[in-house]
Amino acid sequence: MLPAGTRSDAGTGTGTDTQRRGGKGRRRRPAPEGREEPRRAARKEEAQPQPQPQRSRKRRAAAPAPPPPMEAAAGPLLPRGRPQAVRLRRRRSVLRCRRDPGPDGAGGGRAGAELRPGAEQLRAGRVLAGAGGGAPPGLRISFGGAKPALCSPAGRASGRSAAEAGARGLGPSRCVLNVRSYGHLTWEWAQRLRGSAYPLLLAAIYKALQLLGKDDVQLLIWIPRLVQAVLAAFADVKLYLLVRHLENAETAKYVYFCQLCSWFTWYSCTRTLTNTMETLLTIFALYYYPIKGSKTGSSCKYLTLIALAIVIRPTAAIPWIPLVFSHFLREQRKADLILHNCIPVGLVTLGISLITDRVFFGEWVLVQLNFLKFNVLQNLGTFYGSHPWHWYLTQGLPIILGTHLPFFIHGCVLAPKRYRIFLMTVIWTVLVYSTLSHKEFRFIYPVLPFCMFFCGFSLKHLKAWKKSAASFLLVSNLLPALYTGLIHQRGTLDVMSHVQELCKDSNQSQAFVFIMMPCHSTPFYSHVHCPLKMRFLQCPPDLTGNESYIDEADVFYLNPLGWLNKEFYNDTLLPSHLIFFSVLEQEISSFLALKGYEKTATIFHTHVPQGRVGSHIYIYRRGLK
């Protein structure tokens, strides 16, 4: 936490000269002849008591003492008689932290702004930030940006989200848990679209590491993944226990097997995405949901978990609308459900959310309402891409289910009638998300556990082909899970290990890394953990209604060579290191040769290059002349 210093104001007027002379009085010259008597008369008049207004004894005792009499002298006014020590007025200590400047039209810094570590920025390395923060090395975390929507389950609209906020301690206008003084927050936080509940968990982890003196960069990268993995493991066990209570141990075993086999679960469960935490809380709440035949139903518990999920990500309410409505219709004591459960849980959760966000942002804000306005009412998510209405039906859901799809369809036919509410939840969620233009695979991740429920029913009722089907599911999901987790698009994480080496360089203060990739392609300070000067191409959406608005990244890719010559017109502004995809090398080769850059590293990224994303990543270093 930043030290809050106490400021004092030096005395002015009375006592100033005395203070400068160390408390010693100064000898006065004798008054000229003819002026001594009038001075003595003035002193006598001052010595006479002045009439005081009548006051009560109590108020008279509490009245402050009158100031010492003053006398005129050649110069400033000085107290008469023996000099006294000057008392300085003390001000209350105030915790101050400069608010991050907003971007032109987006609130996250001007387009092309230099991300120079400053005193007003908090250390992003303290909480996971950047792609890959919560995933295996081959997976890019949405907080650092996501992969292009056409070839990746996570779109780039996710920004740096929770981890980056936790890295900053508690937000752009308050310095809480401030460790060191550098970092970066994206425009979502300036626009109050993200809540502080989930980042607070990550910030607490990093604060604990810092207090223990174990805040090594590798621990900062891996600890959040491990925490998320442990939570995911608990959620899987809860899903198994739920099915065992509702059905039997054999059915529960097959549902659990399907859940563990899912390639998309492997891909997402360790990632520090709010969608991941939303899914885990959905499973926990489902365990306490009072479905017919449940022995673990608890209205208060499942409503509390739903409320917490909504605080973390407001879209968590979507799959629970049909479930809560069904519960309300079946409940005999409806008034008790509303008065004793819904209202108290809602008010307490909302109050906690408001207070934590008040501390986070330094002002009262309802981020859930801002989130709804941005994504639903204003539909500004289309800035990061749009898809046809049927995308979730034809691509989204089939891809995340993978080879589970035929078992899911078969299980929907076999499942008992009381489980139709789970199928309705899947259909409802997919249809609601289909109405939004911007679509991503991770948005429908919360419905995957419901789908695994039906897949387990299908597998359990197979007779002759049961072992063969189980082997098929295991192999067909293991291969894509390993490939997407360890190989595909891993270069944006691997390149950060090269950047980390600059922190150990004696010339660190002179290093300047410029990442010329689609915005949020790589992690940032969480994978560097030192005050290294870095910059990346930014892509905040336009919030002013300017139809001709183009973000910095798009402007760069329209004419990379012209942009570089214009941006770095002076050699003193040139970065020491340039990082970019291989598809860009030929286009800017003349700039690299003219400015004296030399290739120092080539890093594999993907077997499927597409558009602005190349198969390899190059690191160029500027040679000393």
Residue pairs with C-beta under 8 A, 6 or more apart in sequence:
1 175
1 176
1 177
1 178
2 95
2 97
2 175
2 178
4 93
4 94
4 95
4 96
5 93
6 90
6 91
6 93
7 91
8 88
8 89
8 90
8 91
9 88
9 89
9 91
10 19
10 88
11 19
11 86
11 87
11 88
13 76
13 77
14 67
14 70
14 77
14 79
15 79
15 83
15 84
15 86
16 76
16 86
17 26
17 75
17 76
17 78
18 24
18 25
18 78
18 79
18 83
18 84
18 86
19 86
23 83
23 85
24 83
25 82
25 83
26 78
28 73
30 36
31 39
43 71
46 69
55 63
68 79
68 80
68 81
68 84
69 79
69 80
70 77
70 78
70 79
70 80
71 77
71 78
71 80
95 174
95 175
97 120
97 173
97 174
97 175
97 178
98 119
98 120
99 120
99 172
99 173
99 362
100 108
100 109
100 120
100 121
100 172
100 173
100 185
100 190
101 109
101 110
102 108
102 109
102 187
102 190
103 109
103 110
103 111
103 113
103 187
103 190
103 538
103 540
104 110
104 111
105 540
105 542
105 543
105 544
105 546
105 549
106 187
106 190
106 191
106 540
106 541
106 542
106 543
107 187
107 190
107 191
107 540
107 543
108 185
108 186
108 187
108 188
108 189
108 190
108 191
108 538
108 540
109 115
109 187
109 538
111 538
111 540
111 551
111 552
111 555
112 537
112 538
112 552
112 567
113 538
114 533
114 535
115 184
115 533
115 534
115 535
115 536
116 533
117 181
117 182
117 183
117 531
117 532
117 533
118 181
118 182
119 181
120 181
121 168
121 181
121 182
121 183
121 184
122 167
122 168
122 169
122 175
122 178
122 179
122 180
122 181
122 182
122 183
123 167
123 168
123 178
123 179
123 180
123 181
123 182
123 183
123 525
123 529
124 164
124 167
124 168
124 182
124 183
124 184
124 524
124 525
124 526
125 167
125 180
125 183
125 215
125 217
125 220
125 525
125 526
125 527
125 528
125 529
125 530
126 166
126 167
126 169
126 177
126 179
126 180
126 183
126 203
126 206
126 207
126 210
126 215
126 220
126 526
127 163
127 164
127 165
127 166
127 167
127 168
127 199
127 202
127 203
127 205
127 206
127 224
127 526
128 134
128 141
128 143
128 163
128 166
128 167
128 202
128 220
128 221
128 224
128 272
128 526
129 143
129 144
129 160
129 163
129 164
129 167
129 183
129 184
129 523
129 524
129 525
129 526
129 527
130 141
130 143
130 144
130 145
130 160
130 163
130 164
130 496
130 522
130 523
130 524
130 525
130 526
130 527
131 140
131 141
131 142
131 143
131 144
131 145
131 146
131 492
131 493
131 520
131 521
131 522
131 523
132 139
132 140
132 141
132 144
132 221
132 492
132 493
132 523
132 527
133 141
133 143
133 144
133 163
133 221
133 224
133 225
133 271
133 272
133 523
133 526
133 527
134 141
134 143
134 163
134 224
134 225
134 228
134 270
134 271
134 272
134 273
134 276
135 141
135 225
135 267
135 268
135 270
135 271
135 485
136 225
136 270
136 485
136 486
137 485
137 486
137 490
137 493
137 494
138 483
138 484
138 485
138 486
138 487
138 488
138 489
138 490
138 493
139 267
139 271
139 484
139 485
139 489
140 146
140 147
140 152
140 154
140 489
140 492
140 493
140 521
141 163
141 271
141 272
141 273
141 523
142 154
142 158
142 159
142 161
142 271
142 273
142 275
142 442
143 158
143 159
143 160
143 161
143 162
143 163
143 164
143 272
143 273
144 160
144 492
144 520
144 521
144 522
144 523
144 524
144 526
145 156
145 158
145 159
145 160
145 518
145 519
145 520
145 521
145 522
146 152
146 154
146 155
146 156
146 157
146 158
146 440
146 520
147 153
147 154
147 155
147 156
147 489
147 613
148 155
148 156
148 518
148 610
148 611
148 612
148 613
149 155
149 156
149 384
149 385
149 387
149 439
149 440
150 610
150 611
151 608
151 610
151 613
152 489
153 264
153 267
153 268
153 399
153 400
153 440
153 441
153 442
154 273
154 440
154 441
154 442
155 384
155 385
155 438
155 440
155 442
156 384
156 518
156 519
156 520
156 539
157 381
157 383
157 384
157 385
157 438
157 440
158 273
158 440
158 442
159 186
159 187
159 188
159 520
160 184
160 185
160 186
160 188
160 520
160 524
161 188
161 194
161 273
161 274
162 194
162 198
162 199
162 202
162 272
162 273
162 274
163 199
163 202
163 224
163 272
163 526
164 183
164 184
164 185
164 186
164 189
164 199
164 524
164 526
165 171
165 185
165 189
165 194
165 196
165 199
165 203
165 360
166 198
166 199
166 200
166 201
166 202
166 203
166 206
167 183
167 202
167 203
167 206
167 525
167 526
168 183
168 185
168 189
169 175
169 176
169 177
169 178
169 179
169 203
170 176
170 177
170 196
170 200
170 203
170 359
170 360
171 185
171 189
171 196
171 359
171 360
171 361
171 362
172 185
172 189
172 190
172 361
173 361
173 362
173 363
174 359
174 360
174 361
174 362
176 359
177 203
177 204
177 206
177 207
179 206
179 207
179 210
179 215
180 531
181 531
182 525
182 531
183 524
183 525
184 524
184 525
186 520
186 540
187 540
187 541
188 194
191 370
191 374
191 543
192 357
192 361
192 365
192 367
192 370
193 367
193 370
193 371
193 374
194 367
194 371
195 311
195 312
195 313
195 353
195 356
195 357
195 367
195 368
196 356
196 357
196 359
196 360
196 361
196 367
197 308
197 311
197 312
197 353
197 356
198 274
198 277
198 312
199 360
200 356
200 360
201 227
202 224
202 272
205 223
205 224
205 227
206 215
206 220
209 215
209 219
209 220
209 223
215 529
216 529
217 500
217 527
217 528
217 529
220 526
220 529
221 526
221 527
224 272
225 270
225 271
225 272
228 269
228 270
228 271
228 272
228 276
228 277
229 269
229 270
231 277
231 280
232 265
232 269
232 270
232 276
232 280
234 280
234 284
235 279
235 280
235 283
235 284
235 449
236 256
236 259
236 260
236 283
238 283
238 284
238 286
238 287
239 255
239 256
239 259
239 283
239 286
239 287
239 449
239 452
239 453
240 252
240 253
240 255
240 256
241 252
241 287
241 296
242 252
242 286
242 287
242 294
242 296
243 251
243 252
243 255
243 256
243 453
243 456
244 251
244 252
245 294
245 295
245 296
246 291
246 293
246 294
250 460
251 456
251 457
251 460
252 456
254 455
254 456
254 457
254 459
254 460
255 452
255 453
255 455
255 456
255 457
256 456
257 456
257 459
257 470
257 473
258 404
258 407
258 452
258 455
258 456
258 459
258 473
259 265
259 449
259 452
259 456
261 404
261 473
261 474
261 477
261 478
262 401
262 402
262 404
262 448
262 452
262 477
263 402
263 477
263 478
263 480
263 481
263 484
264 399
264 400
264 401
264 402
264 441
264 445
264 448
265 448
266 477
266 481
266 485
267 481
267 484
267 485
268 275
268 276
268 279
268 442
268 445
269 276
269 280
270 276
273 442
274 312
274 313
275 313
275 442
275 443
275 445
275 446
276 445
277 309
277 312
277 313
278 309
278 312
278 313
278 315
278 316
278 445
278 446
279 445
279 446
279 448
279 449
281 305
281 306
281 308
281 309
281 312
281 316
282 309
282 316
282 319
282 320
282 446
282 449
283 449
284 305
285 301
285 302
285 305
285 306
285 309
285 320
286 302
286 449
287 296
287 302
288 296
288 297
288 298
288 301
288 302
288 305
289 297
289 302
289 323
289 327
290 297
290 298
290 299
290 302
290 327
291 297
291 418
291 419
291 421
292 330
292 418
293 418
299 327
299 337
299 341
300 341
300 345
303 324
303 341
303 342
303 345
304 345
304 349
306 316
306 317
306 320
306 324
307 345
307 346
307 349
307 350
308 349
309 316
310 316
310 317
310 349
310 368
311 349
311 352
311 353
311 368
314 368
314 371
314 372
315 375
315 443
316 446
318 428
318 429
318 432
318 433
319 425
319 428
319 429
319 446
319 447
319 450
320 425
321 428
322 421
322 424
322 425
322 428
323 421
323 425
326 421
327 337
328 334
328 337
331 337
353 366
353 367
353 368
354 364
354 366
357 364
357 365
357 366
357 367
358 364
358 365
374 380
374 381
375 381
375 436
375 438
376 436
379 436
379 437
379 438
380 541
380 543
381 436
381 437
381 438
382 437
382 438
383 541
383 542
384 438
384 541
385 438
386 437
386 438
386 439
387 437
387 438
387 439
389 434
389 435
390 434
391 434
391 439
392 430
392 433
392 434
392 439
392 444
393 430
393 434
396 430
396 439
396 441
396 444
397 430
397 444
397 447
398 405
399 441
400 441
400 444
400 445
400 448
401 408
401 448
401 451
402 476
402 477
402 480
403 472
403 473
403 476
403 477
404 451
404 452
404 455
404 473
404 477
407 454
407 455
407 458
407 459
407 469
407 473
408 451
408 454
408 455
408 458
410 458
411 453
411 454
411 455
411 456
411 457
411 458
411 459
412 423
412 454
414 457
414 458
414 461
415 422
415 423
415 453
415 454
415 457
419 453
419 454
422 450
422 453
422 454
423 450
423 454
425 447
425 450
426 447
426 450
426 451
429 444
429 446
429 447
430 444
430 447
433 439
433 443
433 444
459 466
459 469
459 470
459 473
462 469
487 607
488 606
488 607
488 608
489 605
489 606
489 613
490 604
490 605
491 603
491 604
491 605
491 606
491 616
491 617
492 517
492 521
492 522
492 523
492 605
492 617
493 522
493 523
493 527
494 603
494 604
494 617
495 522
495 579
495 601
495 603
495 617
495 619
496 522
496 523
496 527
496 528
498 601
498 603
498 619
499 513
499 527
499 528
499 532
499 534
499 577
499 579
500 527
500 528
500 529
502 508
502 511
502 513
502 532
502 577
503 528
503 529
503 530
503 532
505 511
508 530
508 532
510 576
511 532
511 533
511 576
511 577
512 533
512 534
512 535
512 574
512 575
512 576
512 577
513 532
513 533
513 534
513 535
513 575
513 576
513 577
513 579
514 534
514 535
514 536
514 575
514 577
514 578
514 579
515 521
515 522
515 534
515 535
515 536
515 537
515 579
515 580
516 537
516 556
516 560
516 578
516 579
516 580
516 584
517 536
517 537
517 579
517 580
517 581
517 612
518 537
518 539
518 553
518 612
518 613
519 536
519 537
519 538
519 539
519 551
519 552
519 553
520 536
520 539
521 536
522 536
522 579
524 534
524 536
525 532
525 534
528 534
535 575
537 552
537 553
537 556
538 551
538 552
538 553
539 551
539 552
539 553
539 554
540 551
541 551
542 549
542 551
550 558
555 563
556 563
557 612
560 584
560 587
560 588
561 587
561 588
561 590
561 591
564 588
564 591
565 591
567 573
568 574
568 575
568 595
571 595
574 595
574 622
575 622
576 621
576 622
577 619
577 620
577 621
577 622
578 592
578 597
578 619
578 620
578 622
579 617
579 618
579 619
579 620
580 588
580 617
580 618
580 620
581 605
581 609
581 612
581 613
581 614
581 616
581 617
581 618
582 609
582 614
582 615
582 616
582 617
582 618
583 609
583 612
583 613
583 614
584 612
584 614
585 592
585 618
591 597
592 620
595 622
596 622
596 623
596 625
597 620
597 621
597 622
597 623
598 620
598 621
598 622
598 623
599 618
599 619
599 620
600 619
600 620
600 621
601 618
601 619
602 616
602 617
602 618
602 619
603 616
603 617
603 618
603 619
604 615
604 616
605 613
605 614
605 615
605 616
605 617
606 613
606 615
607 615
609 615
